[in-house]
Amino acid sequence: MARNTKKKRSTGMYEAILQLRDLEECKRFFEDLCSPTELRSMEQRYDVAVYLLQDQVYTEILEKTGASSATISRVRRNILDNEDGGAMRELILRMGLAENTDASV
C-alpha cells in the first residue's frame, strides 16, 4: 500500500464542538484538547484575522498580537486572498467584528 495515501479525516471532534453549550464549556474543551502553546497559536491567528479584516496594517497587528510577519501573511492568504474567504472570515463578518475598528479581540 502506498504511504502517501490520504487518511480519511474524522468528523467526531467537529461534531462534538457543535454540541458545546456555552463559552466556559468551549474553553474547557479546547484546554483539554490542546497544549497551552497550540491554544495560544490558534487564538493569536484568530486575533490577526480580525485585525486584518479591520484593515489594520501589519505593524499594528504585530504590536497588538505579537504574531510574526510570517504568521500575519499566512492568515492573510488564508482569509483574504483565498477566493472563498474561508469560514473564519465568514464568522468574523457575521459577528460584526470587521465593521468596527475598535472591536476588542
C-alpha positions as a Markdown table, in Angstrom:
| # | Residue | x | y | z |
|---|---|---|---|---|
| 1 | Met | 0.0 | 0.0 | 0.0 |
| 2 | Ala | 1.3 | 3.5 | -0.9 |
| 3 | Arg | 2.4 | 5.6 | 2.1 |
| 4 | Asn | 1.2 | 8.8 | 0.6 |
| 5 | Thr | -2.5 | 7.7 | 0.6 |
| 6 | Lys | -4.5 | 10.2 | 2.4 |
| 7 | Lys | -6.3 | 9.0 | 5.5 |
| 8 | Lys | -9.9 | 10.0 | 5.7 |
| 9 | Arg | -10.5 | 12.8 | 8.3 |
| 10 | Ser | -12.6 | 12.0 | 11.3 |
| 11 | Thr | -15.6 | 14.3 | 11.9 |
| 12 | Gly | -16.2 | 13.3 | 15.5 |
| 13 | Met | -14.3 | 16.2 | 17.0 |
| 14 | Tyr | -16.1 | 18.7 | 14.9 |
| 15 | Glu | -19.5 | 17.2 | 15.8 |
| 16 | Ala | -18.5 | 17.4 | 19.5 |
| 17 | Ile | -17.7 | 21.1 | 19.1 |
| 18 | Leu | -21.1 | 21.8 | 17.7 |
| 19 | Gln | -22.6 | 20.3 | 20.9 |
| 20 | Leu | -20.8 | 22.7 | 23.3 |
| 21 | Arg | -23.3 | 24.6 | 25.4 |
| 22 | Asp | -21.5 | 27.8 | 26.3 |
| 23 | Leu | -18.3 | 29.8 | 26.4 |
| 24 | Glu | -16.9 | 28.2 | 29.5 |
| 25 | Glu | -17.6 | 24.7 | 28.3 |
| 26 | Cys | -15.9 | 25.6 | 25.0 |
| 27 | Lys | -12.8 | 26.9 | 26.7 |
| 28 | Arg | -12.6 | 23.8 | 28.9 |
| 29 | Phe | -13.0 | 21.6 | 25.9 |
| 30 | Phe | -10.1 | 23.3 | 24.0 |
| 31 | Glu | -7.9 | 23.4 | 27.1 |
| 32 | Asp | -8.4 | 19.6 | 27.4 |
| 33 | Leu | -7.7 | 19.1 | 23.7 |
| 34 | Cys | -4.8 | 21.5 | 23.0 |
| 35 | Ser | -1.5 | 22.3 | 24.7 |
| 36 | Pro | -1.2 | 25.9 | 26.0 |
| 37 | Thr | 1.1 | 26.7 | 23.1 |
| 38 | Glu | -1.3 | 25.3 | 20.5 |
| 39 | Leu | -4.2 | 27.1 | 22.0 |
| 40 | Arg | -2.3 | 30.4 | 22.1 |
| 41 | Ser | -1.4 | 30.0 | 18.5 |
| 42 | Met | -5.0 | 29.5 | 17.4 |
| 43 | Glu | -6.1 | 32.4 | 19.5 |
| 44 | Gln | -3.4 | 34.6 | 18.0 |
| 45 | Arg | -4.3 | 33.6 | 14.4 |
| 46 | Tyr | -7.9 | 34.5 | 15.1 |
| 47 | Asp | -7.0 | 37.9 | 16.5 |
| 48 | Val | -4.8 | 38.5 | 13.5 |
| 49 | Ala | -7.7 | 37.6 | 11.2 |
| 50 | Val | -10.0 | 40.1 | 13.0 |
| 51 | Tyr | -7.4 | 42.9 | 12.7 |
| 52 | Leu | -6.8 | 42.1 | 9.0 |
| 53 | Leu | -10.5 | 42.4 | 8.3 |
| 54 | Gln | -10.5 | 45.7 | 10.1 |
| 55 | Asp | -7.9 | 46.9 | 7.6 |
| 56 | Gln | -5.2 | 47.3 | 10.2 |
| 57 | Val | -1.6 | 47.3 | 9.0 |
| 58 | Tyr | 1.0 | 44.6 | 9.7 |
| 59 | Thr | 3.0 | 46.8 | 12.2 |
| 60 | Glu | -0.2 | 47.5 | 14.3 |
| 61 | Ile | -1.2 | 43.8 | 14.2 |
| 62 | Leu | 2.3 | 42.7 | 15.2 |
| 63 | Glu | 2.3 | 45.1 | 18.1 |
| 64 | Lys | -1.2 | 44.1 | 19.3 |
| 65 | Thr | -0.8 | 40.3 | 18.9 |
| 66 | Gly | 3.0 | 39.6 | 19.0 |
| 67 | Ala | 2.4 | 37.5 | 15.8 |
| 68 | Ser | 5.3 | 37.3 | 13.4 |
| 69 | Ser | 5.0 | 38.8 | 9.9 |
| 70 | Ala | 5.1 | 35.3 | 8.5 |
| 71 | Thr | 2.0 | 34.4 | 10.6 |
| 72 | Ile | 0.2 | 37.5 | 9.6 |
| 73 | Ser | 1.0 | 36.8 | 5.9 |
| 74 | Arg | -0.2 | 33.2 | 6.2 |
| 75 | Val | -3.5 | 34.3 | 7.9 |
| 76 | Arg | -3.9 | 37.0 | 5.2 |
| 77 | Arg | -3.5 | 34.4 | 2.4 |
| 78 | Asn | -6.0 | 32.1 | 4.1 |
| 79 | Ile | -8.7 | 34.6 | 4.8 |
| 80 | Leu | -8.3 | 37.5 | 2.4 |
| 81 | Asp | -6.6 | 36.3 | -0.7 |
| 82 | Asn | -8.5 | 33.0 | -0.8 |
| 83 | Glu | -11.3 | 33.0 | -3.3 |
| 84 | Asp | -13.8 | 31.6 | -0.8 |
| 85 | Gly | -12.5 | 33.7 | 2.0 |
| 86 | Gly | -12.7 | 30.8 | 4.4 |
| 87 | Ala | -15.0 | 30.0 | 7.3 |
| 88 | Met | -13.1 | 32.2 | 9.7 |
| 89 | Arg | -13.8 | 35.3 | 7.5 |
| 90 | Glu | -17.5 | 34.4 | 7.3 |
| 91 | Leu | -17.7 | 34.1 | 11.1 |
| 92 | Ile | -15.8 | 37.3 | 11.8 |
| 93 | Leu | -18.1 | 39.2 | 9.4 |
| 94 | Arg | -21.2 | 37.5 | 10.9 |
| 95 | Met | -20.1 | 38.6 | 14.4 |
| 96 | Gly | -19.7 | 42.2 | 13.2 |
| 97 | Leu | -16.1 | 42.4 | 14.3 |
| 98 | Ala | -14.8 | 43.6 | 10.9 |
| 99 | Glu | -17.2 | 46.6 | 10.8 |
| 100 | Asn | -15.8 | 48.3 | 13.9 |
| 101 | Thr | -12.1 | 49.0 | 14.1 |
| 102 | Asp | -12.5 | 49.4 | 17.9 |
| 103 | Ala | -13.8 | 45.9 | 18.4 |
| 104 | Ser | -11.9 | 44.1 | 21.2 |
| 105 | Val | -10.4 | 40.7 | 20.5 |
